[in-house]
Amino acid sequence: MQIHGTAQIHAAQPLNPPHRLATPQGPSPSESFSPVDQLDISREAELASRLQDIADVRADRVSAIRSQIEAGVYETDDKLDLAVSRLLDEIG
C-alpha cells in the first residue's frame, strides 16, 4: 500500500484474510522425545564451592603474620619479589 498524502482518495481495496501457519505435527510414534536436563555452573560458583574444601583458618599462623606486620618485618624484598612473580605467572 502506498500513501501519497492526505488529499488523495483511493478506491476500496480488498481485505486479505490473515495468513495461517500450518499446524505443527506432533512426533510420529517411531520418534521418541526424551527431555535432557543440563546444569551450567558459572566460574564464580565453582570457585565458591571450592572454598568449602579449603582447610579451616590456622589462627596461630594468622596471629604470627599479624604480629610481624605490626612489627614492620613482614614485608621483605624477597617476599615481594615472590608475590610479583606468582602474580605474573597467574596472569600470563
DOPA-897105 format. One line per 5 residues: for each residue x, y, z of N, C-alpha, C, O. Coordinates in Angstrom, 2 decimals, always signed. Last residue first. Layout:
<nodes>
X Y Z X Y Z X Y Z X Y Z ~ ...
</nodes>
This chain:
<nodes>
+49.88 -14.32 +33.17 +50.39 -14.64 +31.85 +50.41 -16.08 +31.58 +50.81 -16.50 +30.50 ~ +48.78 -14.36 +35.76 +48.20 -13.52 +34.71 +48.61 -14.01 +33.33 +47.78 -14.11 +32.43 ~ +50.42 -16.14 +37.15 +48.97 -16.36 +37.13 +48.31 -15.57 +35.99 +47.39 -16.07 +35.34 ~ +52.93 -15.03 +36.84 +52.69 -16.40 +36.36 +51.19 -16.65 +36.21 +50.75 -17.30 +35.26 ~ +52.52 -12.59 +38.13 +52.79 -12.60 +36.70 +52.58 -13.97 +36.10 +52.11 -14.09 +34.96
+52.16 -13.56 +40.76 +51.09 -12.80 +40.09 +51.28 -12.81 +38.59 +50.32 -13.00 +37.84 ~ +54.64 -14.70 +41.27 +53.44 -15.55 +41.26 +52.28 -14.86 +40.55 +51.51 -15.50 +39.82 ~ +56.21 -12.35 +41.18 +56.47 -13.46 +40.28 +55.26 -14.37 +40.15 +54.89 -14.77 +39.05 ~ +55.15 -10.92 +43.32 +55.05 -10.38 +41.96 +55.27 -11.48 +40.94 +54.57 -11.53 +39.92 ~ +55.86 -12.65 +45.44 +54.45 -12.33 +45.19 +54.26 -11.80 +43.77 +53.31 -12.19 +43.08
+58.67 -12.61 +45.26 +57.95 -13.87 +45.09 +56.47 -13.62 +44.76 +55.90 -14.29 +43.90 ~ +59.15 -9.91 +45.83 +59.57 -10.48 +44.54 +58.81 -11.78 +44.25 +58.36 -12.01 +43.13 ~ +58.14 -9.80 +48.45 +57.51 -9.00 +47.41 +57.87 -9.53 +46.02 +57.02 -9.60 +45.13 ~ +59.94 -11.51 +49.74 +58.52 -11.85 +49.72 +57.79 -11.08 +48.63 +56.92 -11.62 +47.95 ~ +62.36 -10.10 +49.36 +62.20 -11.47 +48.84 +60.72 -11.86 +48.73 +60.31 -12.46 +47.74
+61.90 -7.72 +50.73 +62.08 -7.69 +49.28 +61.89 -9.08 +48.67 +61.32 -9.21 +47.58 ~ +59.24 -8.13 +53.16 +60.65 -8.10 +52.77 +60.73 -8.08 +51.25 +59.76 -8.39 +50.56 ~ +56.96 -7.50 +55.43 +57.19 -7.22 +54.01 +58.68 -7.08 +53.74 +59.29 -6.06 +54.04 ~ +57.34 -7.94 +58.23 +56.71 -8.94 +57.38 +57.04 -8.73 +55.91 +57.37 -9.68 +55.21 ~ +58.23 -6.12 +60.04 +59.23 -7.03 +59.48 +58.63 -8.05 +58.52 +59.34 -8.93 +58.04
+56.59 -4.49 +61.59 +57.20 -3.93 +60.39 +58.25 -4.82 +59.74 +59.08 -4.33 +58.98 ~ +55.07 -5.30 +63.65 +56.47 -5.01 +63.97 +57.20 -4.42 +62.76 +58.31 -3.91 +62.90 ~ +52.69 -5.82 +62.32 +52.72 -4.74 +63.32 +54.15 -4.34 +63.65 +54.42 -3.16 +63.92 ~ +53.53 -8.04 +60.84 +53.11 -6.81 +60.15 +53.18 -5.63 +61.10 +53.66 -4.56 +60.73 ~ +54.02 -9.86 +62.88 +55.12 -9.45 +62.01 +54.79 -8.15 +61.27 +55.64 -7.28 +61.11
+51.43 -10.17 +63.89 +52.45 -9.57 +64.76 +53.66 -9.12 +63.95 +54.28 -8.10 +64.27 ~ +50.23 -11.41 +61.68 +49.72 -10.12 +62.17 +50.77 -9.42 +63.05 +50.96 -8.21 +62.94 ~ +51.61 -13.81 +61.59 +51.77 -12.84 +60.50 +51.31 -11.47 +60.93 +51.93 -10.46 +60.58 ~ +50.66 -14.92 +63.99 +52.10 -14.72 +63.79 +52.35 -13.70 +62.68 +53.20 -12.82 +62.82 ~ +47.90 -15.06 +63.55 +48.40 -14.18 +64.61 +49.90 -13.93 +64.47 +50.37 -12.84 +64.79
+47.85 -16.91 +61.42 +47.33 -15.56 +61.24 +47.87 -14.62 +62.31 +48.27 -13.50 +61.99 ~ +48.87 -19.20 +62.68 +49.61 -18.60 +61.56 +49.17 -17.15 +61.32 +49.99 -16.27 +61.06 ~ +46.87 -19.70 +64.55 +48.23 -19.45 +65.01 +49.07 -18.77 +63.93 +49.87 -17.88 +64.22 ~ +44.60 -20.18 +62.98 +44.63 -18.99 +63.82 +46.05 -18.67 +64.29 +46.40 -17.50 +64.41 ~ +44.08 -21.20 +59.95 +45.03 -21.51 +61.03 +45.26 -20.25 +61.85 +46.03 -19.37 +61.46
+40.89 -21.90 +58.83 +41.92 -20.88 +59.00 +42.80 -21.28 +60.18 +42.32 -21.65 +61.26 ~ +40.33 -25.20 +57.45 +40.00 -24.07 +58.32 +41.19 -23.12 +58.45 +42.34 -23.50 +58.22 ~ +40.90 -25.99 +53.96 +41.00 -26.26 +55.40 +40.68 -25.00 +56.20 +40.76 -23.88 +55.69 ~ +38.57 -25.88 +51.34 +39.81 -25.38 +51.92 +39.77 -25.62 +53.43 +38.73 -25.48 +54.07 ~ +36.11 -26.54 +50.42 +37.05 -27.63 +50.56 +38.36 -27.20 +51.23 +39.16 -28.04 +51.63
+34.79 -24.17 +50.10 +34.33 -25.04 +51.17 +35.31 -26.18 +51.43 +35.35 -26.74 +52.53 ~ +35.91 -23.18 +47.82 +36.28 -22.55 +49.10 +35.85 -23.43 +50.28 +36.49 -23.41 +51.33 ~ +34.65 -24.49 +45.77 +35.99 -24.96 +46.15 +36.44 -24.36 +47.48 +37.24 -24.95 +48.20 ~ +32.37 -22.99 +45.52 +32.24 -24.35 +46.05 +33.59 -24.91 +46.47 +33.68 -25.71 +47.40 ~ +33.45 -20.67 +44.44 +32.81 -20.62 +45.76 +32.67 -22.01 +46.35 +32.83 -22.19 +47.56
+34.25 -21.61 +41.94 +35.26 -21.16 +42.90 +34.69 -21.11 +44.32 +35.37 -21.47 +45.28 ~ +31.72 -22.14 +40.86 +32.68 -23.23 +41.01 +33.76 -22.86 +42.02 +34.14 -23.67 +42.86 ~ +30.65 -19.59 +40.79 +30.02 -20.60 +41.64 +30.96 -21.77 +41.88 +30.99 -22.33 +42.98 ~ +32.36 -18.43 +38.90 +32.31 -17.90 +40.27 +31.71 -18.92 +41.23 +32.20 -19.09 +42.35 ~ +31.74 -19.83 +36.61 +33.09 -19.94 +37.16 +33.12 -19.48 +38.61 +33.81 -20.06 +39.44
+28.51 -21.43 +36.79 +29.40 -20.33 +36.45 +30.76 -20.54 +37.12 +30.90 -21.33 +38.06 ~ +27.24 -24.36 +35.47 +27.73 -23.71 +36.68 +28.72 -22.63 +36.28 +29.65 -22.89 +35.52 ~ +24.44 -25.72 +34.06 +25.63 -24.93 +33.76 +26.01 -24.17 +35.02 +25.21 -23.43 +35.58 ~ +22.86 -28.68 +33.48 +23.20 -27.73 +34.52 +24.48 -27.03 +34.14 +25.50 -27.68 +33.91 ~ +20.14 -30.18 +31.89 +21.50 -29.69 +31.78 +21.71 -28.65 +32.87 +20.82 -27.83 +33.14
+18.12 -32.91 +30.89 +18.42 -31.87 +31.86 +19.88 -31.47 +31.72 +20.74 -32.30 +31.46 ~ +16.26 -33.66 +28.10 +17.57 -33.79 +28.71 +17.78 -32.62 +29.66 +17.63 -31.46 +29.27 ~ +13.38 -35.55 +27.17 +14.00 -34.29 +27.58 +15.31 -34.56 +28.30 +15.46 -35.55 +29.01 ~ +12.85 -37.46 +24.46 +13.32 -37.62 +25.82 +13.99 -36.33 +26.25 +15.07 -36.01 +25.76 ~ +10.71 -38.69 +22.17 +11.27 -37.44 +22.69 +11.61 -37.64 +24.14 +10.74 -37.97 +24.95
+10.93 -40.86 +19.46 +10.69 -40.70 +20.89 +11.39 -39.43 +21.36 +12.52 -39.15 +20.97 ~ +9.31 -41.78 +16.53 +10.26 -40.85 +17.16 +9.92 -40.76 +18.64 +8.76 -40.59 +19.01 ~ +7.25 -43.41 +15.83 +8.59 -44.00 +15.77 +9.63 -43.09 +16.42 +10.71 -43.55 +16.81 ~ +4.98 -41.82 +15.99 +5.18 -42.87 +17.00 +6.58 -43.47 +16.98 +7.05 -43.97 +18.00 ~ +6.08 -38.44 +15.39 +5.48 -39.69 +14.95 +5.76 -40.78 +15.99 +6.69 -40.64 +16.79
+5.30 -35.53 +17.20 +6.27 -36.55 +16.78 +5.55 -37.82 +16.38 +4.55 -38.21 +16.98 ~ +2.81 -33.39 +15.67 +3.49 -33.99 +16.79 +4.46 -35.05 +16.31 +4.45 -35.43 +15.14 ~ +2.96 -30.65 +13.51 +2.63 -32.05 +13.69 +3.43 -32.60 +14.85 +4.61 -32.29 +15.00 ~ +1.56 -27.43 +13.66 +2.72 -28.31 +13.85 +2.26 -29.74 +14.10 +1.29 -29.99 +14.83 ~ -0.38 -26.11 +11.09 -0.36 -26.65 +12.44 +0.83 -27.59 +12.59 +1.07 -28.44 +11.73
+0.80 -23.34 +9.28 +0.46 -24.76 +9.28 +0.55 -25.27 +10.71 +1.46 -24.90 +11.45 ~ -0.63 -20.17 +9.80 +0.52 -21.06 +9.86 +0.04 -22.50 +9.86 -1.03 -22.81 +10.40 ~ -2.31 -17.97 +7.73 -2.41 -19.01 +8.75 -1.17 -19.90 +8.65 -0.75 -20.31 +7.57 ~ -2.74 -14.56 +7.30 -2.01 -15.77 +6.93 -2.10 -16.77 +8.07 -1.97 -16.41 +9.24 ~ -6.01 -13.13 +7.17 -4.68 -13.28 +7.77 -4.03 -14.59 +7.33 -4.70 -15.58 +7.03
-7.47 -12.19 +3.98 -7.52 -12.85 +5.29 -6.12 -13.00 +5.86 -5.14 -12.99 +5.11 ~ -7.44 -8.94 +2.63 -6.98 -10.32 +2.55 -7.07 -10.95 +3.93 -6.79 -10.30 +4.93 ~ -9.70 -6.77 +1.25 -9.06 -7.19 +2.50 -8.67 -8.65 +2.36 -9.50 -9.49 +2.00 ~ -9.35 -4.67 -1.63 -9.82 -5.88 -0.97 -9.03 -6.15 +0.31 -7.85 -5.81 +0.42 ~ -10.06 -1.18 -1.50 -9.14 -2.26 -1.80 -9.60 -3.50 -1.06 -10.17 -3.41 +0.02
-11.72 +1.56 -2.96 -11.70 +0.49 -1.97 -10.77 -0.62 -2.43 -10.71 -0.94 -3.62 ~ -9.67 +4.20 -4.28 -10.82 +3.30 -4.31 -10.66 +2.22 -3.26 -9.56 +2.00 -2.74 ~ -8.38 +7.00 -2.51 -8.24 +5.82 -3.36 -9.50 +4.99 -3.29 -10.29 +5.08 -2.35 ~ -7.71 +10.39 -2.47 -8.64 +9.34 -2.05 -8.50 +8.19 -3.03 -8.51 +8.40 -4.25 ~ -5.39 +12.75 -1.27 -5.81 +11.82 -2.31 -6.70 +10.72 -1.74 -6.44 +10.20 -0.65
-4.58 +14.24 +0.90 -5.54 +14.83 -0.02 -6.05 +13.85 -1.06 -7.08 +14.11 -1.69 ~ -2.57 +13.19 +2.43 -3.94 +13.08 +2.96 -4.98 +13.58 +1.98 -6.17 +13.36 +2.20 ~ -0.06 +11.17 +0.72 -0.58 +12.38 +1.37 -2.02 +12.18 +1.80 -2.61 +11.13 +1.56 ~ +0.08 +8.62 -0.43 +0.55 +9.80 -1.16 +0.00 +11.07 -0.54 -0.37 +11.99 -1.28 ~ +1.03 +5.43 +0.39 +0.32 +6.60 +0.89 +0.94 +7.82 +0.23 +2.14 +8.04 +0.31
+0.54 +2.18 -0.80 +1.29 +3.41 -0.86 +0.43 +4.55 -0.36 -0.76 +4.61 -0.65 ~ +0.85 -1.17 +0.00 +0.00 +0.00 +0.00 +0.88 +1.22 +0.00 +1.87 +1.28 +0.73
</nodes>
